[in-house]
Amino acid sequence: MKRRILLIDDDSDLLQLLKMRLESANFEVVSAQRGLEGLQQAYRTQPDAVILDLDLPDMDGWTVCQRLRELSNVPILTLTASTSKSHLVRALNIGADEYVTKPFSWEELLARLHAMLRRASMSKQPVGVQHPASPSGPALRLDPTRHTVTVRGKSIELTPIEFRLLACLYRHAGRVLPHHYLLMEVWGPQYVDRTNYVKLYIRYLREKIEDDPRNPQFLRTEWGVGYYLSES
């Protein structure tokens, strides 16, 4: 069965090119050139994923993204001509799952789309780290008020930075967060180029919360993109 992709972009040439490429990659494609039309199409067609241009002329793409996220957990890949890190952070905060900057290669877009759909298929239930069938409750529990973390009932001691990093991933469980986003959220904008910080602290966290840090069940890597907190 073909996956259905909703394209929302006011650039008719790009829309037709993406439609042709996606159909050749065995996707079913529906499209819209306006934000309101895109929301109506999403409601009518129930797509498996949405590719959304943030620079729409009527209802801006930010509003469309936010409304889509309020209505469902459909994976959303956003397109924009802006290279601003603040745009990336804003898009992820309002519900985008992926962020691609124009101009982009078809190979990159397709790879990100497949990765997004793969993550969505791994978590058909609402995203998080809960195990509803388990009598012991959530496998990983984080209390932001008390600053406590437990894994399968066992209390885990974390440093302040480790806690902030895990809390950020926990809030967006199931969504890949790029290195730059994590650096902005946890360390601050002056650290956006220090990707080694994220790698180092992910390693520290895995050593504390994973049964086997070399085969992590919670803190997963999306190679070349970032990290996400997965259901275990």
TAGITA-V633172 format. One record per pair of residues at least 12 apart in sequence whose ideal C-beta (glycine too) atoms are under 7 Angstrom apart, sorted by the first residue. I is the first residue (numbers start at 0). J is the second residue. If there is no record, write none. Layout:
# TAGITA-V633172
i/j
I/J
I/J
This chain:
# TAGITA-V633172
i/j
1/25
1/26
1/27
2/26
2/27
2/47
2/116
3/27
3/29
3/44
3/46
3/47
4/21
4/26
4/28
4/46
4/47
4/48
4/50
5/29
5/37
5/40
5/41
5/44
5/46
5/49
6/18
6/28
6/30
6/50
7/31
7/34
7/37
7/49
7/51
7/52
7/63
8/32
8/52
8/78
9/32
9/33
9/52
9/55
9/56
11/32
14/30
14/32
17/50
18/30
20/105
24/109
29/44
29/46
33/55
33/57
34/55
34/57
34/58
34/59
34/60
34/62
34/63
35/57
35/58
37/63
38/63
38/66
41/67
46/73
47/116
48/73
48/74
48/76
48/112
48/115
48/116
49/67
49/73
49/75
50/76
50/78
51/63
51/64
51/75
51/77
51/78
52/78
53/77
53/78
53/79
53/90
54/79
54/80
60/77
61/93
64/77
64/90
64/93
64/94
64/95
65/93
65/94
67/94
68/93
68/94
72/125
72/126
74/96
74/115
74/116
74/119
75/94
75/95
75/96
76/96
76/97
76/99
76/111
76/112
76/115
77/90
77/95
77/97
77/98
78/99
78/101
79/100
79/101
80/101
82/100
84/179
84/183
84/191
87/177
87/179
87/180
88/180
88/183
91/176
91/180
96/115
96/174
97/111
97/115
99/111
114/221
118/173
122/173
122/230
126/172
126/173
127/172
128/172
128/217
128/228
128/230
128/231
135/151
135/152
138/150
138/151
138/231
139/208
139/217
139/231
141/165
141/166
141/169
143/166
146/162
148/165
150/208
155/207
155/208
157/207
160/185
160/200
161/200
161/203
161/204
163/185
164/181
164/185
164/200
164/204
165/204
167/181
167/184
167/185
168/226
168/227
168/228
169/228
172/228
173/227
174/227
175/221
175/224
175/225
175/227
176/225
176/226
176/227
177/224
177/225
178/194
178/197
178/225
179/191
181/197
181/225
182/196
182/197
201/218
201/226
204/218
205/218
216/231
217/229
217/231
